[in-house]
């Protein structure tokens, strides 16, 4: 009995159906093993049989096929669609791991809800569309159209279809929700799932196993339960510093009283100092940045993302809230931007600032349209405010963004806060059309790179040079303004340069995810002699900005600045301190911070001694 016979209804024997399912499972398993290194040999890892890990990684795709069979009664078409889904998912995972060193996570599938906004960016990672790609796409389309004409399986009677559909839907729902039977199949203990290290977990559980366990353990929005005692204790520990910070004009960084400067912030895409690469020559890169840093506040900061996920750094800066305060949150603009968010924008607005965000990408991407409204921006200019002629390589140039910032800046009226997010230096760096060959060839290369690594790095340095030149142009114009102006520039994350990091690494011996990004804060009304602050974090940077600008009245940012000034190390290195900081941030998010702050600043009541007469 053939599989085709089973599909046309010449037999109701269950044998051919089971044979088909077994063959399909084996085919899916071989494909998954080919795509996912976590599923390759050896057969046993940490006493876990690898075949079982392979099985749990292909099982969801088999459920999809069975559901499609129940809906269409077309076995071959359903199998083909399941195969395409498997290949597409694993290919997307491989691309993300290569570029960002991070596996697929549940939040990544949010982009499917608005694929039109995501495709223009993600499509660049596919490279140029050549003849082979077009022929492959046509072949897939032709096979799909051919299989649509497959004769329905008449042996699958209506009540069979209903029963199969209900059973598979229930199994799928249980898998997503983490019902008890599935927790035995996808055992977090057996698969050694570590929520604090999803990269390592994916290497043990496979891409799908890691997705499932992440969905169960972290992806759902968790109720915040701030440790109020820890928060209060931390504030009381620094009560004197807090009172000093809250006093008017107390900071040595602050401007004269009554001066409200215009503030321009540039979140520079993939801004990173290549001198940190092993063998890179000092004073070779970012000449304008380093020239300006000599008269600015400057330093390095740690960011919550690597090679992508710009909104993580962006969220931390705009709100002063670390992502670590929100367990399981990966994409904050989707997950926790459903309410008005406190932060630097609303603080400035209370002081009379007009607030504007500029980003030459669609506002739908990353859900910025909604998120910026919740963050409190008055206006948001997205890609619709730019021209296609402004594109350099793949994305809108930094020059066009600088022009737009300057066009929006006024010399009179209320003070302005302009937050600009650059786009030109966004990855991928393995291809970049339309660049000047002479400039590319002239980019200085550290030793130890092969031709492939040099190609990636040259593309990046070309774009970095443009970003640095635009910083110099913007700063030169702002320094000549009569109106007091602050310019803050920082990087959102390291660029995605996997061949470069693999081949030469970093001078400090640490990996790419441990490298900081640079920042500087320029004031056109005064000149510092290169004040280099201790390494900070992206969620503490806004408190430095506000204190330098002399913007007070926000107790949360005053607390962050007092806490930052009292330490030299990354707060995350101290788990007890980080728990208290998390509580402060969670209380801020819930609108309950001021209450805790006041309780910490109020002196404790004096003990009342009652004397009992003899």
DAVEN-V53647 format. One record per pair of residues at least 6 apart in sequence whose ideal C-beta (glycine too) atoms are under 7 Angstrom apart, sorted by the first residue. I is the first residue (numbers start at 1). GAP is how many residues later the second one is. D is the distance in Angstrom with one decimal. If there is no record, write none. Layout:
{{I;GAP;D} {I;GAP;D}}
This chain:
{{1;10;5.6} {1;12;6.2} {1;14;6.9} {1;15;5.1} {3;13;5.8} {3;17;5.0} {5;6;5.9} {5;11;7.0} {6;10;3.7} {6;11;6.0} {6;14;6.8} {7;68;4.7} {7;69;6.8} {7;143;7.0} {7;144;6.7} {7;146;4.7} {8;143;5.2} {8;146;6.9} {9;144;6.0} {9;145;3.2} {9;146;4.3} {12;143;4.8} {20;55;6.5} {24;38;6.9} {24;41;6.7} {24;55;5.5} {25;33;6.4} {25;37;6.1} {28;30;4.2} {28;33;5.6} {28;34;6.7} {28;58;5.9} {29;25;5.1} {29;29;5.3} {31;55;5.9} {31;56;6.6} {32;7;5.5} {32;22;6.3} {32;25;5.3} {32;26;5.4} {32;54;6.8} {32;58;6.6} {33;6;4.6} {33;7;5.8} {33;21;6.3} {35;55;3.6} {35;59;6.1} {36;21;6.9} {36;54;6.2} {36;170;5.5} {36;171;5.3} {38;164;6.3} {38;165;5.0} {38;166;6.5} {38;168;4.6} {39;11;6.9} {39;14;6.3} {39;15;5.0} {39;18;6.2} {39;167;5.3} {42;8;6.9} {43;6;6.7} {43;7;5.1} {44;6;6.3} {45;159;7.0} {46;146;6.5} {48;142;6.2} {53;152;6.7} {53;153;5.5} {53;156;6.5} {56;129;6.1} {56;130;5.8} {56;152;6.9} {56;153;5.3} {57;149;4.1} {57;150;6.7} {57;151;4.1} {57;152;5.8} {60;115;6.6} {60;148;5.9} {61;21;5.1} {61;24;6.2} {61;25;4.7} {63;105;5.5} {63;108;5.9} {63;109;5.4} {64;18;5.2} {64;21;6.2} {65;13;4.9} {65;14;5.7} {65;17;3.8} {66;98;6.5} {66;102;4.7} {67;98;6.4} {67;101;4.5} {67;102;6.6} {68;10;3.6} {68;13;6.0} {68;14;7.0} {69;6;5.8} {69;9;4.6} {70;91;4.9} {70;94;4.2} {70;95;3.7} {70;98;6.4} {71;94;6.7} {72;6;6.2} {73;79;3.8} {73;80;4.7} {73;83;5.2} {73;88;6.9} {74;73;7.0} {74;76;4.6} {74;78;6.0} {75;78;6.0} {76;71;5.4} {76;74;5.2} {77;70;4.1} {77;71;6.2} {77;73;5.3} {80;63;6.6} {80;64;6.6} {80;67;5.4} {84;56;7.0} {90;117;6.5} {92;12;6.3} {93;10;5.8} {93;11;4.5} {93;114;4.7} {95;30;5.7} {96;6;6.0} {96;7;6.7} {96;8;6.0} {97;6;5.9} {98;400;6.0} {99;26;6.7} {99;208;6.2} {99;209;6.7} {99;328;6.1} {99;329;6.6} {99;397;4.4} {100;206;6.5} {100;207;4.6} {100;208;4.5} {100;396;6.1} {101;98;6.7} {101;205;6.4} {101;206;6.7} {102;97;6.4} {103;95;6.4} {103;96;6.6} {103;99;4.0} {103;104;5.7} {103;107;5.8} {104;103;6.1} {104;107;6.2} {105;93;6.8} {105;109;5.8} {105;225;5.6} {106;105;6.4} {106;108;6.1} {106;109;4.9} {106;113;4.1} {107;112;6.9} {107;223;4.5} {107;224;4.4} {107;227;6.5} {110;221;6.7} {110;224;5.3} {111;7;4.1} {114;250;5.5} {117;245;5.0} {117;247;3.8} {117;248;4.7} {118;247;6.4} {121;240;6.9} {121;244;6.5} {124;270;5.1} {124;304;5.9} {125;303;4.9} {127;304;5.3} {128;303;6.6} {174;7;6.8} {174;8;5.5} {175;7;5.2} {175;37;6.6} {176;39;6.7} {178;38;3.9} {186;23;6.1} {186;26;5.0} {186;27;6.0} {188;25;5.5} {191;13;5.9} {191;14;4.1} {191;18;5.7} {191;22;6.8} {192;12;4.9} {193;8;4.9} {193;12;6.0} {193;20;4.4} {194;6;6.0} {194;7;5.2} {195;22;5.2} {195;23;5.4} {198;12;6.2} {198;16;6.1} {201;9;5.0} {201;12;6.9} {202;8;4.0} {205;8;6.3} {218;109;6.6} {218;110;3.5} {219;109;5.9} {220;108;6.7} {221;114;6.2} {222;105;5.1} {222;106;5.7} {224;362;4.5} {224;365;7.0} {224;366;6.6} {226;357;4.1} {226;360;4.1} {226;361;5.0} {227;352;6.1} {227;353;7.0} {227;356;4.3} {228;355;6.6} {228;368;6.4} {230;349;5.6} {230;350;4.1} {230;353;5.2} {231;349;5.7} {231;352;3.8} {231;353;4.9} {231;356;6.1} {231;365;5.4} {232;364;5.7} {232;367;6.0} {232;368;5.3} {233;347;6.7} {234;346;3.9} {234;350;6.9} {235;7;6.6} {235;324;6.6} {235;361;6.8} {235;362;6.2} {235;365;3.4} {236;364;4.7} {238;324;5.3} {238;325;6.2} {238;328;6.0} {239;361;6.1} {239;362;5.9} {241;321;4.1} {241;324;7.0} {241;325;6.1} {242;316;6.6} {242;317;6.0} {242;320;5.0} {242;359;6.4} {243;358;6.6} {244;6;5.3} {245;313;4.4} {245;316;5.8} {245;317;4.7} {246;309;6.8} {246;312;5.3} {248;9;6.7} {248;304;6.7} {249;8;5.3} {251;296;4.8} {253;294;5.4} {253;295;4.5} {254;293;6.0} {254;294;6.7} {254;296;4.1} {255;6;6.5} {255;294;6.3} {255;295;4.0} {259;225;5.7} {259;291;6.3} {260;91;6.4} {260;92;7.0} {260;155;4.3} {261;154;6.6} {261;223;3.9} {261;224;5.7} {261;225;5.1} {261;288;5.7} {262;147;6.7} {262;153;5.6} {262;154;4.8} {262;221;6.0} {262;223;4.6} {263;154;4.8} {263;223;4.9} {263;286;6.2} {264;141;6.3} {264;154;4.9} {264;221;6.8} {264;223;5.1} {265;154;4.9} {265;155;6.9} {265;223;4.6} {266;154;5.1} {266;156;6.6} {266;223;4.6} {267;47;6.1} {267;154;4.7} {267;155;6.9} {267;223;6.5} {267;225;5.4} {268;154;5.2} {268;199;5.5} {268;221;5.8} {268;222;6.9} {268;223;5.6} {269;153;4.6} {269;154;5.9} {269;155;6.8} {269;156;4.5} {269;157;5.2} {269;223;6.3} {270;155;4.6} {270;156;6.8} {270;221;6.8} {270;223;6.7} {270;224;6.9} {270;225;4.0} {271;196;6.4} {271;220;3.1} {271;246;6.1} {271;247;6.7} {272;219;5.6} {272;222;5.0} {272;223;6.0} {272;245;5.8} {273;12;6.3} {273;13;5.9} {273;245;5.4} {274;6;5.4} {274;11;4.7} {274;187;6.8} {275;7;5.7} {275;9;6.7} {275;10;5.9} {276;230;5.5} {276;231;5.9} {276;239;5.8} {277;169;5.3} {277;227;5.9} {277;229;6.1} {277;230;6.8} {278;168;6.8} {278;226;4.6} {278;227;5.0} {278;228;5.8} {278;229;5.1} {279;167;4.0} {279;168;4.8} {279;169;5.8} {279;225;6.0} {280;166;4.4} {281;163;6.7} {284;160;5.2} {285;179;6.9} {286;182;5.0} {287;181;6.7} {288;180;4.8} {288;181;6.6} {288;183;5.2} {288;184;3.3} {289;179;5.6} {289;182;6.0} {289;229;6.7} {289;231;6.7} {292;183;5.4} {292;228;5.9} {292;230;5.7} {293;227;4.8} {293;237;6.4} {294;236;4.7} {295;232;4.7} {295;233;6.2} {296;224;4.5} {296;225;5.7} {296;226;4.5} {296;232;6.1} {297;223;6.8} {297;224;4.2} {297;231;6.0} {297;234;5.0} {297;236;6.2} {297;251;6.6} {298;221;6.5} {298;222;4.1} {298;232;7.0} {298;234;5.8} {299;220;6.1} {299;233;5.6} {299;234;4.2} {299;235;6.9} {299;236;6.3} {299;237;6.2} {300;216;3.8} {300;217;6.8} {300;218;5.8} {300;235;4.9} {301;189;6.7} {301;215;5.8} {301;216;6.1} {301;218;5.7} {301;234;6.5} {301;235;4.8} {301;236;5.7} {301;237;5.6} {301;240;6.0} {302;214;5.4} {302;233;6.9} {302;235;5.2} {302;268;6.2} {303;10;4.5} {303;189;6.5} {303;190;5.4} {303;214;5.8} {303;235;4.9} {304;8;4.6} {304;9;6.4} {304;12;6.1} {304;19;4.7} {304;234;6.8} {305;7;4.1} {305;8;5.9} {305;188;4.9} {306;187;5.7} {306;188;6.0} {306;206;6.5} {306;207;4.8} {307;186;6.0} {307;187;5.8} {307;188;6.5} {307;189;3.7} {308;185;6.9} {308;188;6.5} {310;182;4.8} {310;183;6.9} {311;20;6.6} {311;21;6.5} {311;22;5.2} {311;55;4.9} {312;11;5.7} {312;20;6.9} {313;179;4.3} {313;180;6.2} {313;225;4.9} {314;107;6.9} {314;178;6.7} {315;8;6.9} {315;17;4.3} {315;18;6.8} {316;6;5.9} {316;7;6.4} {316;222;4.2} {316;223;3.9} {317;221;5.2} {317;224;5.7} {317;225;5.7} {318;25;4.9} {318;26;6.0} {318;27;6.2} {318;57;5.5} {319;22;5.5} {319;23;6.7} {319;24;3.8} {320;23;5.8} {320;24;6.7} {320;219;5.5} {320;222;5.0} {320;223;6.5} {320;236;6.5} {320;237;6.0} {320;240;6.0} {321;218;6.1} {321;264;4.8} {321;267;6.6} {321;268;6.1} {322;215;7.0} {322;217;4.4} {322;263;6.1} {323;6;6.0} {323;9;6.5} {324;248;6.8} {324;258;6.5} {325;257;4.6} {325;260;3.8} {325;261;5.5} {326;10;6.0} {329;6;4.9} {329;7;5.9} {333;33;5.4} {333;34;4.4} {333;35;6.5} {333;38;3.8} {334;33;5.3} {337;30;6.9} {337;33;6.4} {337;34;4.1} {337;37;4.9} {339;35;6.4} {340;34;5.5} {340;36;7.0} {341;33;5.1} {341;34;5.1} {342;246;6.0} {343;32;6.0} {344;198;4.3} {344;201;6.9} {344;202;6.6} {345;10;5.2} {345;30;5.2} {345;31;4.2} {345;32;5.8} {345;72;6.9} {346;30;4.3} {347;199;6.6} {347;204;6.6} {347;207;4.5} {347;210;6.7} {348;7;6.3} {348;69;4.8} {348;203;6.6} {349;6;5.8} {349;27;5.8} {350;203;6.8} {351;200;5.8} {352;62;5.3} {352;63;6.5} {353;61;6.6} {353;62;5.1} {353;63;6.6} {353;64;4.7} {354;24;5.7} {354;60;5.2} {354;62;5.2} {355;21;6.6} {355;22;4.9} {355;23;4.9} {355;62;4.7} {356;21;6.6} {356;22;6.5} {356;23;4.9} {356;52;6.1} {356;60;6.9} {356;62;5.0} {357;15;5.2} {357;20;4.8} {357;23;4.6} {357;62;4.8} {358;23;4.8} {358;43;6.6} {358;46;5.7} {358;47;6.4} {358;60;6.6} {358;62;4.5} {359;9;6.7} {359;23;5.8} {359;62;4.0} {359;64;7.0} {360;23;5.3} {360;26;4.6} {360;36;3.5} {360;40;6.8} {360;41;5.9} {360;63;4.8} {361;21;6.5} {361;22;5.3} {361;62;5.5} {362;20;5.7} {362;21;5.1} {363;6;4.1} {363;17;6.0} {363;19;3.8} {368;12;7.0} {369;11;6.9} {372;8;4.8} {381;23;6.8} {383;13;7.0} {385;19;6.6} {386;10;5.1} {386;14;5.7} {390;6;4.9} {390;7;5.4} {390;10;3.6} {391;6;6.9} {392;32;5.7} {392;74;6.9} {393;31;6.9} {393;39;4.5} {393;40;6.6} {393;41;6.3} {393;42;6.1} {393;70;6.7} {394;38;6.5} {395;28;4.3} {395;29;5.2} {395;31;5.4} {396;27;5.1} {396;28;6.5} {397;27;5.1} {397;69;6.8} {398;24;5.2} {398;26;4.7} {398;68;5.4} {398;69;5.1} {398;72;4.1} {399;71;5.7} {401;19;5.7} {401;21;5.5} {402;68;4.8} {402;71;6.2} {402;72;5.1} {405;13;5.8} {405;15;5.3} {405;69;6.9} {406;71;6.4} {408;10;6.1} {409;7;6.5} {409;9;6.9} {410;6;6.8} {411;72;5.8} {422;45;6.6} {424;39;5.6} {424;42;6.2} {424;43;6.8} {425;38;4.0} {425;39;6.2} {425;42;5.6} {427;68;6.4} {427;69;4.4} {429;27;4.8} {429;30;4.5} {429;31;4.9} {429;66;6.5} {429;67;6.7} {429;68;6.1} {430;26;5.8} {432;27;4.4} {435;27;5.7} {439;23;5.9} {440;18;4.9} {440;22;5.8} {443;15;4.6} {443;18;4.2} {443;19;6.3} {445;9;5.4} {445;12;6.5} {446;58;6.0} {448;55;5.9} {448;56;4.3} {449;8;6.5} {449;51;6.6} {449;54;5.4} {449;55;6.1} {450;53;6.6} {452;47;5.4} {453;46;4.3} {453;47;5.1} {453;50;4.8} {456;41;5.3} {456;43;5.3} {456;44;5.8} {457;40;6.3} {457;43;5.1} {460;35;5.1} {460;37;6.1} {471;18;5.9} {474;13;6.9} {475;12;6.1} {475;47;5.9} {478;7;4.9} {478;9;5.5} {478;46;5.4} {479;45;4.8} {481;43;5.8} {484;40;6.8} {484;41;4.8} {485;39;4.8} {486;35;6.5} {486;36;7.0} {486;37;5.6} {486;62;6.7} {486;63;5.8} {487;35;4.4} {488;33;4.9} {488;57;5.5} {489;30;6.5} {489;31;5.6} {490;27;6.4} {490;29;3.6} {490;51;6.6} {491;26;3.3} {491;27;6.1} {493;24;6.7} {494;18;5.7} {494;21;5.7} {494;23;6.9} {501;11;4.7} {506;9;6.1} {516;19;6.1} {519;22;6.5} {521;23;6.9} {521;24;6.6} {521;27;6.0} {534;34;5.0} {536;8;7.0} {536;28;6.2} {537;33;7.0} {540;20;5.4} {540;24;4.9} {542;15;6.4} {543;14;4.4} {543;17;4.0} {543;18;4.0} {543;21;6.4} {544;17;6.8} {546;8;6.8} {546;11;5.2} {547;14;5.1} {555;38;7.0} {555;39;5.9} {555;42;4.9} {556;32;5.0} {556;37;5.3} {559;25;6.8} {559;38;6.6} {571;6;5.5} {571;7;5.6} {571;10;5.7} {572;6;5.2} {584;9;6.6} {587;6;4.5} {587;9;5.6}}
